[in-house]
Amino acid sequence: MRFFNFFTQELAIDLGTANTLIIQGDQIVVDEPSIVAIDRKSGETIAVGQKAMQMHEKTHENIKTIRPLKDGVIADFQAAENMIEGFIRMTGARRRFFTHLKMVICIPSGITEVEKRAVFESADHVDSKETYLIHEPMAAALGIGLDVEEPVGNMIIDIGGGTTEIAVIALSGIVCDQSIRIAGDELTMDIVNYMKRQHNILIGERTAEQIKIHVGSALPELDNAPDDFAVNGRDLMTGIPKQITVGYSEIAHALDKSISKIEDAVLKALESTPPELAADIYKTGLYLTGGGALLRGLDKRISAKTKLPVSVANDPLRAVVRGTGIALKNTHKFTFLIDRKRV
């Protein structure tokens, strides 16, 4: 068997709207932004990941940068294939002859059958011989060390780049879930619009992302307040570049509406939870994963709204890919993995 293992290469892929992570063996070998730069004339891929992100919003007319995933699903099929191929090349997974490539890919829980098929076809184009799909909340639960096969209810809130996935998990399945398309990207756009409306300054996505990282907050008052952040942009009145400083309270105000929608989705998921599982959740509390879990004060805000304890996972950004890696090692054991036959 070991001889055949030499020819089998296994990859666990968290194909996210904002970032793509790949685990090979027990190591994260790719952690790059989900973006690809393409030459408009030849149609060739110039760069993927971090290199393409450095070009984003700075290109001339011959180069375009594409984010192939929107709201957690593939929006641009060709660009997604080019991006996945570029990332797989980074891992060196296709260097050997006669390689049997086996992949587990993470998908949002609210995905349609057509969107599932698009993921399978992208995997086929990069010569995957065995492809499985796993729902994001299930992968997140595995990644933070929960025993998903137990008859105990756990609620996972996974706030990614394109979607927020809220799911109650028990006995290797998702009992009830809410998938809303309000997540990291929506929060970034809220900041762009707020700066335009409030300060008459035009900023790009990348700057808004930096504001979110440095002074992003879900609460207008924090115990450990971050320092104010200097923002460079274009003055809408004069058209001249200018700099202003923003504090976390302002950003909390800008993000308030979107965070309220996430809270409403959490309450809706709790409303549809069977009573016995609700009793378990009262004891275990809620688990926050994904990049959105890093937003300052979000756990306290959701806790105040639901009157339940909320815990943020260790390294929430990588919880989903770690869970996908665990599923990859146990494809024979986990019944919740979706394979070709079930689509």
VEXDREN-2710 file (C-alpha; in Angstrom, 1 decimal):
% VEXDREN-2710
k/r/px/py/pz
1/MET/0.0/0.0/0.0
2/ARG/2.8/2.4/0.8
3/PHE/4.1/2.1/-2.7
4/PHE/0.7/3.4/-4.0
5/ASN/0.7/6.2/-1.3
6/PHE/3.8/7.6/-3.0
7/PHE/1.7/8.3/-6.1
8/THR/-1.3/9.7/-4.1
9/GLN/-1.2/13.4/-3.4
10/GLU/-3.8/14.7/-1.0
11/LEU/-4.9/18.4/-0.8
12/ALA/-7.4/20.0/1.6
13/ILE/-8.6/23.3/0.0
14/ASP/-10.5/26.1/1.7
15/LEU/-11.6/28.0/-1.4
16/GLY/-12.6/31.3/0.2
17/THR/-13.9/34.5/-1.3
18/ALA/-11.1/36.5/0.3
19/ASN/-8.3/33.9/0.9
20/THR/-7.5/30.4/-0.3
21/LEU/-5.7/28.0/2.0
22/ILE/-4.4/24.6/1.1
23/ILE/-3.1/21.9/3.5
24/GLN/-0.8/19.1/2.3
25/GLY/0.2/16.5/4.8
26/ASP/-0.2/18.4/8.1
27/GLN/1.1/21.7/6.8
28/ILE/-0.6/24.8/5.4
29/VAL/1.4/25.1/2.1
30/VAL/-0.7/27.9/0.5
31/ASP/-2.3/30.9/2.3
32/GLU/-2.9/33.5/-0.4
33/PRO/-5.6/36.0/-1.4
34/SER/-8.2/34.6/-3.8
35/ILE/-7.3/36.8/-6.8
36/VAL/-5.8/36.3/-10.2
37/ALA/-4.2/38.8/-12.6
38/ILE/-4.8/38.2/-16.3
39/ASP/-3.4/39.7/-19.5
40/ARG/-6.4/41.0/-21.5
41/LYS/-4.7/40.6/-24.9
42/SER/-3.4/37.0/-24.6
43/GLY/-5.8/35.8/-21.8
44/GLU/-2.8/34.3/-20.0
45/THR/-2.5/34.3/-16.2
46/ILE/0.2/36.8/-15.0
47/ALA/0.0/36.2/-11.3
48/VAL/-2.2/34.6/-8.6
49/GLY/-2.5/35.2/-4.9
50/GLN/-0.3/37.8/-3.2
51/LYS/1.4/39.0/-6.4
52/ALA/-2.0/39.5/-8.0
53/MET/-3.3/41.3/-4.9
54/GLN/-0.4/43.8/-5.1
55/MET/-1.6/44.6/-8.6
56/HIS/-5.3/44.9/-7.6
57/GLU/-6.8/48.4/-8.3
58/LYS/-3.4/49.5/-9.7
59/THR/-3.5/48.0/-13.2
60/HIS/-3.5/49.6/-16.6
61/GLU/-5.9/48.6/-19.4
62/ASN/-3.9/45.5/-20.6
63/ILE/-4.0/43.8/-17.2
64/LYS/-7.1/43.0/-15.2
65/THR/-7.4/41.5/-11.7
66/ILE/-10.3/39.2/-11.0
67/ARG/-11.6/37.8/-7.8
68/PRO/-13.2/34.6/-9.1
69/LEU/-15.3/33.9/-6.1
70/LYS/-18.3/36.0/-5.1
71/ASP/-20.4/35.3/-2.0
72/GLY/-18.5/32.1/-1.4
73/VAL/-19.2/30.6/-4.8
74/ILE/-17.4/30.6/-8.2
75/ALA/-18.6/33.6/-10.2
76/ASP/-15.9/33.5/-12.9
77/PHE/-15.4/29.9/-14.0
78/GLN/-12.2/30.3/-16.1
79/ALA/-10.5/32.6/-13.7
80/ALA/-11.3/30.2/-10.8
81/GLU/-9.7/27.3/-12.7
82/ASN/-6.6/29.4/-13.5
83/MET/-6.3/30.4/-9.8
84/ILE/-6.8/26.9/-8.5
85/GLU/-4.2/25.6/-11.0
86/GLY/-1.7/28.3/-9.9
87/PHE/-2.2/27.5/-6.2
88/ILE/-1.8/23.7/-6.9
89/ARG/1.4/24.5/-8.8
90/MET/2.7/26.4/-5.7
91/THR/2.2/23.2/-3.7
92/GLY/4.2/21.2/-6.3
93/ALA/1.4/18.6/-6.3
94/ARG/1.5/18.0/-10.1
95/ARG/5.2/17.4/-10.5
96/ARG/5.2/13.6/-10.4
97/PHE/4.0/11.4/-13.2
98/PHE/1.0/9.0/-12.6
99/THR/-0.1/11.1/-9.7
100/HIS/-3.5/10.3/-8.1
101/LEU/-4.7/13.7/-6.9
102/LYS/-7.3/13.6/-4.1
103/MET/-9.0/16.8/-2.9
104/VAL/-11.4/17.9/-0.2
105/ILE/-12.8/21.3/-1.0
106/CYS/-14.8/23.5/1.4
107/ILE/-18.1/25.0/0.3
108/PRO/-20.8/27.3/1.9
109/SER/-23.8/25.5/3.4
110/GLY/-26.2/27.5/1.3
111/ILE/-24.7/26.5/-2.1
112/THR/-26.9/25.3/-4.9
113/GLU/-26.5/22.0/-6.9
114/VAL/-25.3/24.0/-10.0
115/GLU/-22.7/25.8/-7.8
116/LYS/-21.6/22.4/-6.4
117/ARG/-21.1/21.1/-10.0
118/ALA/-19.0/24.1/-10.8
119/VAL/-16.6/23.3/-8.0
120/PHE/-16.4/19.6/-9.1
121/GLU/-15.7/20.7/-12.7
122/SER/-13.0/23.1/-11.6
123/ALA/-11.4/20.2/-9.7
124/ASP/-11.7/18.0/-12.7
125/HIS/-9.8/20.5/-14.8
126/VAL/-6.8/20.4/-12.5
127/ASP/-6.8/16.6/-12.9
128/SER/-8.3/15.7/-9.5
129/LYS/-9.1/11.9/-9.6
130/GLU/-11.1/11.9/-6.3
131/THR/-12.9/15.1/-5.1
132/TYR/-15.0/15.5/-2.0
133/LEU/-16.9/18.6/-0.8
134/ILE/-17.4/19.6/2.8
135/HIS/-19.7/22.3/4.2
136/GLU/-17.9/25.2/5.9
137/PRO/-19.6/25.1/9.3
138/MET/-18.8/21.3/9.5
139/ALA/-15.2/22.0/8.6
140/ALA/-15.0/24.8/11.1
141/ALA/-16.4/22.5/13.9
142/LEU/-13.8/19.9/13.1
143/GLY/-11.0/22.5/12.9
144/ILE/-11.7/23.8/16.4
145/GLY/-11.7/20.3/17.9
146/LEU/-15.4/19.6/18.4
147/ASP/-16.6/16.0/18.2
148/VAL/-19.2/16.3/15.4
149/GLU/-20.3/12.7/15.6
150/GLU/-21.6/13.0/19.2
151/PRO/-25.4/13.5/19.9
152/VAL/-24.6/17.0/21.3
153/GLY/-25.7/20.3/19.7
154/ASN/-23.0/22.9/18.8
155/MET/-23.6/26.2/17.1
156/ILE/-20.9/27.5/14.8
157/ILE/-20.8/31.0/13.4
158/ASP/-18.3/31.2/10.5
159/ILE/-17.8/34.7/9.2
160/GLY/-15.8/34.5/6.0
161/GLY/-15.1/36.9/3.2
162/GLY/-18.3/36.4/1.2
163/THR/-20.7/34.5/3.5
164/THR/-21.6/34.1/7.1
165/GLU/-22.5/30.5/7.9
166/ILE/-24.5/29.8/11.0
167/ALA/-25.2/26.1/11.7
168/VAL/-26.2/23.8/14.5
169/ILE/-24.3/20.6/14.2
170/ALA/-25.1/17.2/15.8
171/LEU/-24.5/13.5/14.9
172/SER/-22.3/14.3/11.8
173/GLY/-24.9/16.5/10.2
174/ILE/-26.2/20.1/10.0
175/VAL/-29.5/20.2/11.8
176/CYS/-30.4/23.8/10.9
177/ASP/-28.5/26.6/9.2
178/GLN/-28.6/30.1/8.0
179/SER/-26.3/31.3/5.2
180/ILE/-26.3/35.0/4.6
181/ARG/-24.2/36.9/2.0
182/ILE/-23.1/39.5/4.5
183/ALA/-19.5/39.0/5.7
184/GLY/-16.0/40.5/5.3
185/ASP/-16.5/41.9/1.8
186/GLU/-19.7/43.6/2.8
187/LEU/-18.0/45.2/5.9
188/THR/-15.2/46.4/3.6
189/MET/-17.7/48.1/1.3
190/ASP/-19.5/49.7/4.3
191/ILE/-16.2/51.3/5.2
192/VAL/-15.7/52.6/1.6
193/ASN/-19.2/54.1/1.6
194/TYR/-18.9/55.6/5.1
195/MET/-15.6/57.4/4.1
196/LYS/-17.2/58.7/1.0
197/ARG/-20.4/59.9/2.8
198/GLN/-18.8/61.2/6.0
199/HIS/-15.4/62.5/5.0
200/ASN/-15.8/63.1/1.3
201/ILE/-12.8/60.9/0.6
202/LEU/-12.6/58.1/-1.9
203/ILE/-10.7/55.0/-0.9
204/GLY/-10.1/51.6/-2.5
205/GLU/-10.9/48.1/-1.3
206/ARG/-7.4/47.5/-0.1
207/THR/-7.3/50.6/2.1
208/ALA/-10.7/49.8/3.5
209/GLU/-9.4/46.3/4.4
210/GLN/-6.5/47.9/6.2
211/ILE/-8.9/50.2/8.2
212/LYS/-10.9/47.1/9.1
213/ILE/-7.8/45.2/10.3
214/HIS/-6.3/48.2/12.3
215/VAL/-9.4/49.9/13.8
216/GLY/-12.3/47.6/12.9
217/SER/-14.8/47.2/15.8
218/ALA/-18.3/45.9/16.5
219/LEU/-18.7/48.1/19.6
220/PRO/-18.3/51.9/19.9
221/GLU/-16.6/51.4/23.3
222/LEU/-13.8/48.9/23.9
223/ASP/-11.6/48.1/26.9
224/ASN/-8.4/47.8/24.8
225/ALA/-8.8/50.6/22.2
226/PRO/-6.6/50.5/19.1
227/ASP/-4.7/53.6/18.1
228/ASP/-6.3/55.9/15.4
229/PHE/-5.4/55.0/11.9
230/ALA/-4.2/57.3/9.1
231/VAL/-6.1/56.9/5.9
232/ASN/-5.0/58.1/2.5
233/GLY/-7.4/58.7/-0.3
234/ARG/-8.7/61.1/-2.9
235/ASP/-10.7/64.2/-1.9
236/LEU/-14.0/64.1/-3.8
237/MET/-14.3/67.9/-3.7
238/THR/-10.9/68.9/-5.0
239/GLY/-9.7/65.6/-6.6
240/ILE/-6.4/66.0/-4.7
241/PRO/-5.0/63.1/-2.5
242/LYS/-5.4/63.7/1.2
243/GLN/-5.0/62.1/4.5
244/ILE/-7.4/61.8/7.5
245/THR/-7.3/59.8/10.7
246/VAL/-10.2/57.6/11.9
247/GLY/-10.9/55.9/15.2
248/TYR/-12.5/52.6/16.1
249/SER/-15.8/54.2/17.3
250/GLU/-16.4/55.7/13.8
251/ILE/-15.8/52.3/12.2
252/ALA/-18.1/50.6/14.7
253/HIS/-20.8/53.1/13.6
254/ALA/-20.1/52.3/9.9
255/LEU/-20.3/48.6/10.4
256/ASP/-23.4/48.6/12.7
257/LYS/-26.1/47.8/10.1
258/SER/-24.3/44.8/8.6
259/ILE/-23.4/43.4/12.1
260/SER/-27.1/43.7/13.1
261/LYS/-28.0/41.5/10.1
262/ILE/-25.5/38.9/11.2
263/GLU/-27.1/39.0/14.7
264/ASP/-30.6/38.6/13.2
265/ALA/-29.4/35.5/11.3
266/VAL/-28.0/34.0/14.5
267/LEU/-31.3/34.6/16.3
268/LYS/-33.2/33.0/13.3
269/ALA/-31.0/29.9/13.5
270/LEU/-31.6/29.7/17.3
271/GLU/-35.3/30.0/16.7
272/SER/-35.4/27.0/14.4
273/THR/-33.2/24.8/16.7
274/PRO/-35.0/21.8/18.1
275/PRO/-35.4/22.2/21.9
276/GLU/-33.1/19.4/23.0
277/LEU/-30.3/20.8/20.9
278/ALA/-31.1/24.3/22.2
279/ALA/-30.6/23.0/25.7
280/ASP/-27.1/21.8/24.7
281/ILE/-26.3/25.2/23.1
282/TYR/-27.2/26.9/26.4
283/LYS/-24.4/24.9/28.0
284/THR/-21.8/25.0/25.3
285/GLY/-22.4/28.5/23.9
286/LEU/-21.6/29.7/20.4
287/TYR/-18.3/29.3/18.6
288/LEU/-17.0/32.1/16.3
289/THR/-14.7/31.2/13.4
290/GLY/-13.5/32.8/10.2
291/GLY/-11.7/36.1/9.6
292/GLY/-14.8/38.1/10.8
293/ALA/-14.3/36.5/14.3
294/LEU/-11.2/38.8/14.7
295/LEU/-13.4/41.9/14.6
296/ARG/-12.9/43.6/18.0
297/GLY/-15.9/43.3/20.4
298/LEU/-18.0/41.1/18.0
299/ASP/-18.1/38.2/20.5
300/LYS/-19.3/40.5/23.3
301/ARG/-21.9/42.0/21.0
302/ILE/-23.4/38.7/19.9
303/SER/-23.2/37.5/23.6
304/ALA/-25.2/40.5/24.7
305/LYS/-27.8/40.0/22.0
306/THR/-28.3/36.2/22.6
307/LYS/-27.6/36.1/26.3
308/LEU/-25.3/33.1/25.6
309/PRO/-21.6/32.6/26.0
310/VAL/-19.6/33.2/22.8
311/SER/-16.1/31.9/22.4
312/VAL/-13.7/32.9/19.5
313/ALA/-11.7/29.9/18.2
314/ASN/-7.9/29.9/18.4
315/ASP/-6.5/31.0/15.0
316/PRO/-10.1/31.5/13.6
317/LEU/-8.8/32.2/10.1
318/ARG/-7.4/28.7/9.7
319/ALA/-10.1/26.7/11.6
320/VAL/-11.9/25.8/8.4
321/VAL/-8.9/24.6/6.5
322/ARG/-7.7/22.6/9.5
323/GLY/-11.1/20.9/9.6
324/THR/-10.9/20.3/5.9
325/GLY/-7.5/18.6/6.5
326/ILE/-9.0/16.4/9.2
327/ALA/-11.8/15.4/6.8
328/LEU/-9.3/14.6/4.1
329/LYS/-7.6/12.1/6.3
330/ASN/-10.9/10.5/7.2
331/THR/-12.8/10.4/4.0
332/HIS/-13.8/6.8/4.6
333/LYS/-15.2/7.6/8.0
334/PHE/-17.2/10.9/7.6
335/THR/-20.6/10.4/6.1
336/PHE/-21.2/14.2/5.6
337/LEU/-18.6/14.5/2.8
338/ILE/-20.2/15.0/-0.6
339/ASP/-18.8/13.1/-3.5
340/ARG/-19.5/13.1/-7.2
341/LYS/-22.3/10.6/-7.0
342/ARG/-24.4/12.8/-4.7
343/VAL/-24.6/15.8/-7.0
END
